[in-house]
């Protein structure tokens, strides 16, 4: 059987359970850092994709203008 010193009441157990451990706060900090890092990476990827799409759109507009010039200027 267990000693009386090692027995914990429900109230004491819940109080211990509610107290933040250092391991849980460091885990929360790591999760916050990872979330911030993922958000920054996602933002950078979005900007790069936006630039690429702008160049593609510009290329298509230039190609359309060239095609129209060829169609209307050739006899």
Buried (B, 14 or more C-beta within 10 A) or exposed (E): EEEEEEEEEEEEEEEEEEEEEEEEEEEEEEEEEEEEEEEEEEEEEEEEEEEEEEEEEEEEEEEEEEEEEEEEEEE
